[in-house]
Every structure is written in structure tokens, then in C-alpha cells.
């Protein structure tokens, strides 16, 4: 773990560096609060800061306040060191944002114990953040394909419609359906069908632009939300996706299964207000036309 020590006393700084180095920490040093803040701006996170109260340019209390203000989305454990031992001083340090408070001269054994306690808190915080991220992914992603789930992709569509209206940029929604997918399930079973859906999701996500959004709309249907793409560009993108299925069969369950797509494209010029339901209805209508016209087609329908 990386630890930042902020102290203008060179002797004390070296002692702290030696102590924490023996404990196995990577130590970074700063002689005042301004330098400490610059160190925290680096690309690698620093989860623990040990700072002296009395420093030039920016003291420990100011440093605590700045860290809490700038890094509200990141947990940084702060240990404040000071000669001040009155209860009011302790309260002031903790209210400024310090997590722990040690009075100088610091006993090295006590400091070591406090640092280890801080390590446990930091480790626990990391586990909580990992758990939170896993829950977020579960809440927003389809378990089978790994794409955004229906609610999340519709949220993305709503945001893109709002952005298109505000910024005057065109957008489009591509509603994609696997042709004859029911036959796959009926003939080869649902496990093979699941493999087909996973491969389809992978191909679609790999073909669209990196800043387009892809989600599983339901069953064998997928929804792609594009930004800053006019009707011609949206149709071209739909055709690229379709061609990825046309030229190569899907291998699933040890079988090579021909697969084609039908795509309904709803395109919206920039600067216009459009209800999400209207966009989806237009894309669905175009998809129905593609199906009715023989499948393996892309049909465009401007709003």
C-alpha cells in the first residue's frame, strides 16, 4: 500500500519513512500541504495520508479539508500528527476531516498499531466498493449476455434522446432480432440457444462503435442506441452488424448454425423532441417490415 507523509520536519520525515518502509509500505513524501495535494493528483491512488498539523503554505487542517472536498468519491484515510493535545484541538482535527489523531512526540509502537488499524479500514472499504460494483453490474446487466439489461438500455435511450434535443445532434435506435431463433431452441435445445444469444451479443457489441450502447431488449431482441449518427450512417451501421451474421455461421453446442438478423432503424434528426415510446414504436414497425419482407434485412424509418 502507498502512504503519503506530509511533514516539514526533515528529521521526523526520515524517521517516519524508515518506520513505514520497514512495515512494507511504499512511502511518498511531501514537505507541506501543497506538495501533498500534488502527490495525490498522481495516476496511482494513495489511500493513506499521515500529515503534520503545523506546516508552511498549507497546514494539516487545511490539507484535510481540501482532501475531503476534492476526493468525495474516493476514500483516503488521514492520520493527523500534532503537539496540540487539548480536547478542542482533537475535535478540530477530526472535524476538519482527519480519521485519526496522534499527539507528538509519537510513540512508534502506537503509530505502527494505528497504521495497521488504518490498513484494515482501507481493506474493508475496498471490499465494500467491490461488492457495490458487483451489485451495480447485476442490477444493470443481463446475466446471460453481459450486455445492458432492458431497463439500463432504455435509460440510455432516454438520455440520448435528451442529449440529441439539447445539442442538436442526430441519433438512432437499432432494434435487432435474430431470425428464426425459436427453431434453434426447438431443434437444438435452450442451452444451445443460450450459446447463440451470447455469441450474437458479442458480435453486435464488437461491430458497433465503441461509444454506441448495446443492450438486450428481451428474448432474442437487442437494442443499439447511437449518438451523432444521421439516418444514412445508422442504416450503414445496421448493415455492418447484419453482415457479421450473414458471412459466418454461429458455432454453438458443437454445431455450425446459420444465423441472420432483421433490423429496424429509427432515426431522429438533432434538435427535435421525441418520446421514447415513439422511437421504439418506429423501430419495432421497421423491424416488422423487415420480417414481413423475408427477413435478413435492415429497414430504416425516420421519425
KEKE-3310 file (N, C-alpha, C; in steps of 0.2 Angstrom, whole numbers, plus 5000, padded with zeros to 4 digits):
npx = (5004:5002:5009:5007:5017:5016:5026:5035:5047:5062:5070:5060:5052:5061:5062:5049:5048:5057:5052:5039:5043:5049:5038:5033:5027:5025:5032:5028:5034:5031:5033:5025:5007:5003:5012:5008:4995:4998:5004:4994:4987:4992:4993:4992:4982:4983:4980:4982:4986:4998:4999:5007:5001:5006:5012:5021:5014:5002:4993:4990:4976:4970:4974:4967:4954:4954:4957:4945:4936:4940:4941:4928:4923:4932:4940:4951:4961:4966:4978:4982:4995:5001:5007:4997:4987:4974:4957:4949:4957:4958:4945:4944:4953:4948:4935:4939:4942:4951:4954:4960:4970:4986:4996:5011:5027:5027:5024:5032:5028:5014:5010:5013:5003:4992:4993:4992:4979:4972:4975:4967:4954:4955:4956:4944:4935:4939:4934:4920:4918:4920:4910:4899:4901:4899:4886:4880:4883:4876:4863:4861:4865:4862:4861:4864:4870:4879:4877:4870:4855:4836:4830:4842:4846:4836:4836:4848:4844:4834:4842:4850:4841:4837:4849:4852:4841:4845:4858:4857:4861:4860:4853:4850:4840:4843:4834:4836:4834:4835:4834:4822:4824:4817:4817:4830:4830:4819:4824:4838:4839:4838:4850:4859:4853:4855:4869:4870:4864:4873:4884:4879:4876:4890:4895:4887:4891:4904:4904:4898:4901:4913:4907:4894:4879:4874:4861:4852:4836:4825:4821:4826:4830:4839:4845:4852:4859:4863:4874:4875:4874:4868:4853:4858:4870:4866:4859:4869:4877:4869:4868:4881:4882:4872:4879:4889:4884:4878:4889:4896:4893:4886:4894:4889:4886:4894:4889:4887:4878:4868:4865:4854:4850:4837:4834:4827:4827:4826:4827:4833:4833:4844:4840:4827:4812:4807:4797:4801:4794:4789:4800:4804:4793:4793:4805:4802:4791:4798:4806:4797:4792:4804:4804:4793:4796:4804:4814:4832:4836:4838:4828:4824:4817:4814:4809)
npy = (4994:5011:5025:5042:5054:5069:5082:5095:5094:5088:5078:5071:5067:5058:5048:5043:5039:5028:5020:5016:5011:4999:4992:4988:4997:5007:5022:5039:5057:5073:5090:5100:5105:5109:5102:5089:5088:5089:5077:5068:5069:5061:5047:5035:5029:5035:5028:5031:5045:5053:5066:5081:5094:5107:5115:5124:5135:5127:5120:5106:5105:5112:5104:5092:5097:5100:5088:5081:5089:5088:5074:5067:5055:5045:5035:5041:5038:5048:5052:5063:5072:5080:5093:5098:5094:5097:5094:5101:5104:5091:5088:5098:5094:5082:5086:5093:5083:5073:5056:5050:5054:5059:5063:5072:5070:5056:5039:5026:5013:5014:5022:5012:5003:5010:5013:5000:4997:5007:5001:4990:4996:5002:4991:4985:4995:4994:4981:4983:4993:4985:4975:4983:4987:4975:4973:4983:4980:4968:4974:4981:4974:4961:4944:4933:4937:4948:4960:4977:4977:4977:4988:4996:4999:5006:5017:5022:5026:5035:5045:5048:5053:5065:5072:5073:5082:5093:5096:5096:5086:5072:5056:5038:5023:5006:4991:4975:4958:4941:4930:4917:4911:4904:4891:4887:4884:4875:4864:4862:4864:4873:4876:4877:4887:4897:4899:4904:4916:4922:4923:4931:4943:4946:4948:4959:4969:4970:4975:4987:5005:5011:5020:5018:5011:4995:4984:4970:4968:4960:4943:4936:4949:4964:4980:4994:5009:5024:5038:5055:5051:5051:5047:5040:5035:5027:5017:5011:5007:4997:4988:4984:4977:4967:4960:4954:4942:4937:4932:4923:4908:4904:4895:4884:4873:4863:4863:4870:4884:4892:4910:4924:4941:4953:4970:4985:5002:5017:5033:5049:5066:5079:5091:5089:5085:5070:5057:5043:5031:5033:5032:5019:5012:5016:5010:4996:4995:4996:4985:4975:4976:4972:4959:4954:4956:4946:4944:4944:4958:4976:4989:5006:5019:5035:5047)
npz = (5000:4997:5005:5010:5017:5025:5030:5037:5045:5042:5049:5056:5046:5039:5049:5050:5037:5037:5047:5042:5030:5034:5038:5027:5018:5003:5003:5001:5000:5007:5009:5014:5014:5001:4992:4996:4991:4977:4975:4978:4966:4957:4945:4952:4965:4982:4997:5010:5021:5031:5041:5047:5058:5059:5046:5033:5020:5018:5031:5041:5044:5034:5024:5026:5025:5011:5005:5008:5001:4988:4985:4986:4981:4983:4995:5007:5020:5034:5045:5058:5064:5079:5090:5098:5111:5117:5121:5113:5102:5097:5093:5083:5073:5069:5065:5054:5045:5047:5051:5061:5076:5082:5095:5096:5105:5094:5099:5092:5092:5095:5084:5073:5077:5074:5061:5056:5060:5052:5039:5040:5039:5027:5018:5021:5016:5002:4999:5001:4991:4980:4981:4980:4967:4960:4963:4957:4943:4942:4943:4932:4921:4909:4913:4906:4893:4896:4892:4893:4903:4900:4907:4909:4896:4891:4899:4894:4881:4884:4889:4878:4869:4875:4875:4862:4858:4865:4861:4847:4839:4828:4831:4833:4834:4835:4832:4834:4829:4830:4817:4815:4828:4837:4831:4834:4847:4848:4840:4844:4858:4873:4879:4869:4862:4871:4870:4857:4858:4867:4858:4848:4855:4858:4845:4840:4849:4846:4834:4833:4835:4848:4856:4855:4862:4869:4872:4879:4874:4875:4876:4860:4855:4853:4857:4850:4854:4846:4845:4838:4824:4808:4798:4786:4791:4801:4795:4788:4798:4804:4793:4793:4805:4802:4792:4798:4803:4792:4784:4792:4800:4817:4829:4840:4854:4848:4835:4819:4815:4804:4804:4804:4804:4807:4806:4813:4810:4818:4815:4821:4818:4824:4838:4839:4848:4855:4860:4870:4868:4856:4847:4850:4845:4832:4828:4830:4821:4809:4810:4810:4797:4790:4794:4788:4775:4771:4780:4786:4783:4784:4789:4787:4796:4797:4810)
capx = (5000:5006:5007:5010:5019:5017:5029:5041:5052:5066:5072:5054:5050:5065:5061:5043:5049:5061:5047:5034:5046:5050:5032:5031:5023:5028:5032:5029:5035:5029:5036:5019:5001:5003:5015:5004:4989:5000:5006:4988:4984:4996:4989:4990:4979:4986:4974:4983:4990:5000:5001:5008:4997:5009:5016:5020:5009:4995:4994:4987:4969:4968:4975:4962:4948:4955:4956:4938:4932:4942:4940:4922:4921:4937:4941:4958:4962:4970:4981:4985:5000:5002:5009:4991:4983:4968:4951:4946:4961:4957:4939:4945:4957:4943:4930:4942:4942:4955:4951:4964:4974:4991:5000:5019:5031:5023:5027:5032:5023:5007:5009:5013:4997:4987:4993:4989:4971:4970:4975:4961:4949:4956:4955:4937:4932:4940:4929:4914:4917:4920:4904:4895:4902:4896:4879:4878:4883:4870:4857:4861:4867:4859:4866:4866:4874:4883:4875:4865:4848:4831:4830:4848:4847:4830:4838:4852:4840:4831:4847:4852:4836:4838:4856:4850:4837:4848:4864:4856:4864:4856:4854:4846:4840:4843:4831:4839:4830:4838:4829:4820:4828:4813:4819:4836:4828:4815:4828:4844:4838:4839:4857:4862:4850:4859:4876:4869:4862:4879:4888:4876:4878:4897:4896:4884:4895:4911:4904:4896:4906:4914:4903:4887:4877:4870:4858:4847:4829:4821:4822:4831:4830:4844:4844:4858:4857:4869:4874:4879:4874:4862:4850:4862:4875:4863:4857:4876:4879:4864:4870:4888:4880:4869:4884:4893:4880:4877:4895:4899:4888:4887:4896:4886:4885:4897:4886:4888:4871:4867:4861:4853:4847:4832:4835:4823:4831:4823:4832:4830:4837:4845:4836:4819:4809:4803:4796:4805:4789:4788:4806:4804:4787:4795:4810:4798:4787:4803:4808:4791:4793:4810:4802:4787:4799:4808:4820:4839:4835:4838:4823:4825:4811:4815:4803)
capy = (5000:5018:5030:5049:5058:5077:5085:5100:5092:5083:5073:5067:5064:5052:5043:5040:5035:5022:5015:5014:5006:4993:4989:4986:5001:5012:5029:5046:5062:5080:5095:5104:5103:5110:5096:5083:5088:5087:5070:5064:5070:5056:5042:5029:5031:5035:5028:5033:5051:5054:5073:5085:5099:5113:5115:5130:5136:5124:5116:5099:5105:5114:5099:5088:5100:5100:5081:5079:5092:5086:5067:5064:5049:5041:5035:5042:5038:5053:5052:5069:5072:5087:5094:5100:5089:5099:5091:5106:5103:5085:5089:5102:5090:5077:5089:5095:5078:5068:5050:5048:5059:5057:5068:5071:5065:5050:5033:5022:5007:5016:5024:5006:5000:5015:5012:4993:4998:5011:4997:4986:5000:5003:4985:4984:4999:4991:4976:4986:4995:4979:4972:4988:4987:4969:4974:4988:4976:4964:4977:4985:4970:4955:4939:4928:4940:4953:4967:4980:4974:4981:4994:5000:5001:5011:5023:5025:5029:5042:5051:5050:5057:5072:5075:5075:5088:5099:5098:5097:5081:5066:5049:5032:5017:5000:4986:4969:4952:4935:4927:4910:4909:4899:4885:4884:4882:4869:4859:4860:4865:4880:4878:4879:4894:4902:4900:4908:4923:4925:4925:4936:4949:4948:4951:4965:4974:4971:4978:4994:5010:5010:5024:5016:5007:4989:4980:4965:4971:4955:4937:4937:4956:4968:4987:4998:5017:5028:5046:5059:5047:5053:5041:5036:5032:5022:5011:5008:5003:4991:4983:4981:4972:4961:4956:4949:4936:4934:4929:4917:4905:4904:4889:4883:4866:4859:4863:4876:4886:4898:4914:4930:4946:4958:4976:4990:5008:5023:5039:5056:5072:5083:5096:5088:5082:5064:5052:5036:5026:5034:5030:5012:5010:5016:5004:4990:4994:4994:4978:4970:4976:4968:4952:4953:4956:4940:4943:4946:4964:4982:4994:5012:5023:5042:5049)
capz = (5000:4996:5011:5009:5023:5024:5037:5036:5049:5038:5053:5058:5039:5038:5054:5048:5031:5039:5050:5037:5025:5037:5039:5020:5014:4999:5006:4997:5005:5005:5015:5016:5011:4994:4989:4997:4986:4971:4975:4977:4960:4953:4942:4956:4971:4988:5002:5017:5022:5038:5040:5052:5058:5058:5040:5029:5015:5019:5037:5041:5044:5028:5019:5027:5021:5004:5003:5008:4996:4981:4984:4989:4978:4985:5002:5009:5027:5036:5052:5059:5069:5081:5098:5102:5114:5121:5118:5107:5096:5094:5089:5077:5069:5067:5061:5048:5040:5049:5053:5067:5078:5087:5098:5096:5101:5093:5100:5086:5093:5094:5077:5070:5078:5071:5054:5054:5060:5046:5034:5040:5037:5020:5015:5021:5011:4996:4998:5001:4985:4975:4982:4977:4959:4958:4964:4951:4937:4942:4943:4926:4915:4908:4916:4900:4888:4899:4889:4897:4903:4897:4910:4908:4889:4890:4902:4889:4876:4886:4890:4871:4866:4879:4873:4855:4858:4868:4857:4840:4835:4826:4835:4830:4838:4830:4836:4831:4830:4827:4813:4816:4834:4840:4828:4837:4854:4847:4837:4847:4865:4876:4881:4863:4861:4876:4867:4851:4861:4869:4853:4845:4859:4857:4838:4839:4853:4843:4827:4833:4838:4855:4860:4855:4868:4866:4877:4877:4874:4878:4872:4855:4853:4855:4855:4850:4854:4843:4845:4832:4818:4804:4795:4782:4795:4806:4791:4786:4804:4804:4788:4795:4810:4798:4788:4803:4804:4786:4781:4796:4805:4824:4831:4847:4855:4843:4829:4815:4814:4800:4808:4801:4808:4804:4810:4812:4812:4819:4815:4823:4817:4830:4839:4839:4854:4853:4866:4869:4866:4849:4844:4850:4841:4825:4827:4830:4815:4804:4811:4807:4789:4788:4795:4783:4768:4770:4785:4784:4780:4788:4786:4790:4796:4800:4814)
cpx = (5004:5004:5011:5011:5020:5020:5035:5047:5056:5068:5066:5052:5054:5064:5054:5044:5052:5056:5042:5037:5047:5044:5029:5028:5028:5027:5033:5030:5033:5031:5030:5013:5000:5006:5011:4998:4992:5002:4999:4985:4987:4991:4987:4988:4983:4981:4975:4988:4991:5002:5002:5003:5000:5014:5016:5016:5002:4996:4990:4979:4967:4969:4969:4955:4948:4954:4949:4934:4934:4941:4934:4920:4927:4939:4949:4958:4967:4972:4984:4989:5001:5004:5003:4988:4977:4962:4948:4950:4960:4950:4940:4948:4952:4938:4933:4943:4947:4951:4954:4968:4979:4995:5007:5021:5027:5027:5027:5028:5016:5006:5009:5006:4991:4987:4990:4981:4968:4970:4969:4955:4949:4954:4947:4933:4933:4935:4922:4913:4917:4913:4898:4895:4898:4888:4876:4878:4877:4863:4856:4863:4863:4864:4868:4871:4880:4882:4871:4858:4843:4831:4835:4848:4842:4832:4843:4849:4837:4836:4850:4847:4836:4844:4855:4846:4841:4854:4863:4859:4860:4857:4849:4846:4839:4840:4832:4835:4834:4833:4828:4824:4824:4815:4825:4834:4824:4819:4834:4844:4840:4846:4861:4860:4854:4866:4875:4867:4869:4884:4885:4877:4885:4898:4893:4889:4901:4910:4902:4901:4907:4910:4896:4885:4872:4867:4853:4840:4824:4821:4828:4832:4835:4843:4850:4856:4864:4868:4878:4879:4867:4859:4854:4867:4872:4861:4864:4878:4875:4866:4877:4886:4877:4874:4888:4890:4879:4883:4898:4894:4890:4888:4893:4884:4888:4894:4887:4881:4871:4863:4860:4850:4842:4833:4830:4827:4827:4828:4829:4835:4838:4841:4829:4818:4805:4803:4799:4800:4788:4794:4806:4798:4789:4800:4807:4794:4792:4805:4803:4791:4798:4808:4797:4790:4804:4814:4827:4839:4836:4833:4824:4818:4812:4808:4801)
cpy = (5006:5022:5037:5052:5065:5080:5089:5099:5087:5077:5068:5064:5058:5047:5040:5036:5028:5017:5012:5009:5000:4989:4987:4990:5005:5019:5035:5051:5069:5084:5100:5102:5103:5104:5090:5083:5086:5080:5066:5065:5065:5051:5036:5032:5030:5034:5030:5039:5052:5062:5077:5091:5106:5112:5122:5130:5133:5119:5110:5100:5107:5108:5094:5090:5099:5093:5079:5082:5090:5078:5064:5057:5044:5041:5036:5043:5043:5053:5059:5069:5079:5087:5096:5094:5091:5095:5095:5105:5096:5085:5093:5098:5085:5080:5092:5090:5072:5062:5047:5054:5057:5063:5067:5073:5058:5044:5028:5016:5008:5018:5017:5003:5004:5014:5005:4994:5002:5006:4992:4990:5001:4997:4984:4989:4997:4986:4978:4989:4990:4976:4977:4988:4981:4969:4978:4984:4972:4967:4980:4980:4963:4949:4935:4931:4945:4960:4971:4977:4979:4988:4999:5003:5006:5017:5026:5029:5035:5047:5053:5055:5064:5075:5077:5081:5094:5101:5098:5092:5075:5060:5044:5027:5011:4994:4980:4963:4946:4931:4920:4907:4904:4892:4882:4881:4875:4863:4857:4861:4872:4881:4880:4886:4899:4904:4905:4915:4926:4927:4930:4943:4951:4951:4958:4971:4975:4975:4986:4999:5009:5014:5023:5012:5001:4986:4975:4968:4966:4949:4937:4944:4960:4975:4991:5005:5020:5035:5049:5055:5049:5046:5037:5032:5026:5016:5008:5004:4997:4986:4980:4975:4966:4957:4952:4943:4933:4930:4923:4914:4905:4896:4888:4876:4861:4859:4870:4878:4892:4903:4921:4935:4950:4964:4982:4996:5014:5029:5045:5061:5076:5089:5095:5084:5076:5060:5046:5031:5027:5031:5022:5009:5010:5011:4997:4989:4993:4987:4973:4970:4972:4961:4950:4953:4951:4939:4945:4953:4970:4987:5000:5016:5030:5044:5056)
cpz = (5000:5002:5009:5016:5022:5031:5034:5040:5045:5042:5054:5052:5038:5043:5052:5042:5032:5042:5046:5032:5028:5038:5032:5016:5009:5001:5001:5002:5002:5011:5017:5012:5004:4990:4990:4992:4979:4970:4975:4970:4955:4950:4947:4963:4977:4994:5009:5017:5029:5037:5046:5052:5056:5052:5036:5023:5016:5025:5036:5041:5038:5023:5020:5024:5014:5001:5003:5003:4989:4980:4987:4987:4979:4992:5003:5017:5029:5043:5053:5065:5072:5088:5102:5105:5118:5117:5112:5101:5093:5090:5083:5072:5065:5063:5054:5043:5042:5052:5060:5069:5083:5089:5098:5103:5100:5095:5094:5086:5092:5087:5072:5070:5074:5064:5052:5055:5054:5040:5034:5037:5029:5016:5015:5016:5004:4994:4998:4994:4979:4975:4979:4970:4957:4958:4958:4944:4937:4941:4936:4920:4915:4909:4911:4896:4890:4896:4894:4897:4900:4900:4909:4901:4887:4893:4897:4884:4878:4887:4883:4868:4869:4876:4866:4854:4860:4864:4850:4836:4834:4831:4831:4835:4834:4834:4831:4833:4827:4824:4815:4823:4837:4838:4832:4844:4853:4845:4841:4855:4867:4878:4875:4861:4865:4873:4861:4853:4863:4863:4849:4848:4858:4850:4837:4843:4850:4837:4828:4836:4845:4859:4859:4861:4866:4873:4875:4879:4877:4873:4867:4852:4856:4853:4856:4850:4852:4845:4839:4826:4814:4801:4791:4786:4799:4801:4789:4792:4805:4799:4790:4800:4807:4795:4792:4804:4797:4783:4785:4801:4812:4826:4839:4848:4850:4836:4825:4813:4810:4804:4804:4805:4804:4809:4808:4815:4813:4820:4817:4822:4824:4831:4840:4846:4852:4859:4864:4866:4858:4845:4844:4845:4833:4823:4826:4824:4809:4804:4809:4800:4787:4789:4789:4776:4767:4775:4782:4781:4786:4785:4790:4790:4800:4804:4810)
residu = (UNK:UNK:UNK:UNK:UNK:UNK:UNK:UNK:UNK:UNK:UNK:UNK:UNK:UNK:UNK:UNK:UNK:UNK:UNK:UNK:UNK:UNK:UNK:UNK:UNK:UNK:UNK:UNK:UNK:UNK:UNK:UNK:UNK:UNK:UNK:UNK:UNK:UNK:UNK:UNK:UNK:UNK:UNK:UNK:UNK:UNK:UNK:UNK:UNK:UNK:UNK:UNK:UNK:UNK:UNK:UNK:UNK:UNK:UNK:UNK:UNK:UNK:UNK:UNK:UNK:UNK:UNK:UNK:UNK:UNK:UNK:UNK:UNK:UNK:UNK:UNK:UNK:UNK:UNK:UNK:UNK:UNK:UNK:UNK:UNK:UNK:UNK:UNK:UNK:UNK:UNK:UNK:UNK:UNK:UNK:UNK:UNK:UNK:UNK:UNK:UNK:UNK:UNK:UNK:UNK:UNK:UNK:UNK:UNK:UNK:UNK:UNK:UNK:UNK:UNK:UNK:UNK:UNK:UNK:UNK:UNK:UNK:UNK:UNK:UNK:UNK:UNK:UNK:UNK:UNK:UNK:UNK:UNK:UNK:UNK:UNK:UNK:UNK:UNK:UNK:UNK:UNK:UNK:UNK:UNK:UNK:UNK:UNK:UNK:UNK:UNK:UNK:UNK:UNK:UNK:UNK:UNK:UNK:UNK:UNK:UNK:UNK:UNK:UNK:UNK:UNK:UNK:UNK:UNK:UNK:UNK:UNK:UNK:UNK:UNK:UNK:UNK:UNK:UNK:UNK:UNK:UNK:UNK:UNK:UNK:UNK:UNK:UNK:UNK:UNK:UNK:UNK:UNK:UNK:UNK:UNK:UNK:UNK:UNK:UNK:UNK:UNK:UNK:UNK:UNK:UNK:UNK:UNK:UNK:UNK:UNK:UNK:UNK:UNK:UNK:UNK:UNK:UNK:UNK:UNK:UNK:UNK:UNK:UNK:UNK:UNK:UNK:UNK:UNK:UNK:UNK:UNK:UNK:UNK:UNK:UNK:UNK:UNK:UNK:UNK:UNK:UNK:UNK:UNK:UNK:UNK:UNK:UNK:UNK:UNK:UNK:UNK:UNK:UNK:UNK:UNK:UNK:UNK:UNK:UNK:UNK:UNK:UNK:UNK:UNK:UNK:UNK:UNK:UNK:UNK:UNK:UNK:UNK:UNK:UNK:UNK:UNK:UNK:UNK:UNK:UNK:UNK:UNK:UNK:UNK:UNK:UNK:UNK:UNK:UNK:UNK:UNK:UNK:UNK:UNK:UNK:UNK:UNK:UNK:UNK:UNK:UNK:UNK)
# end
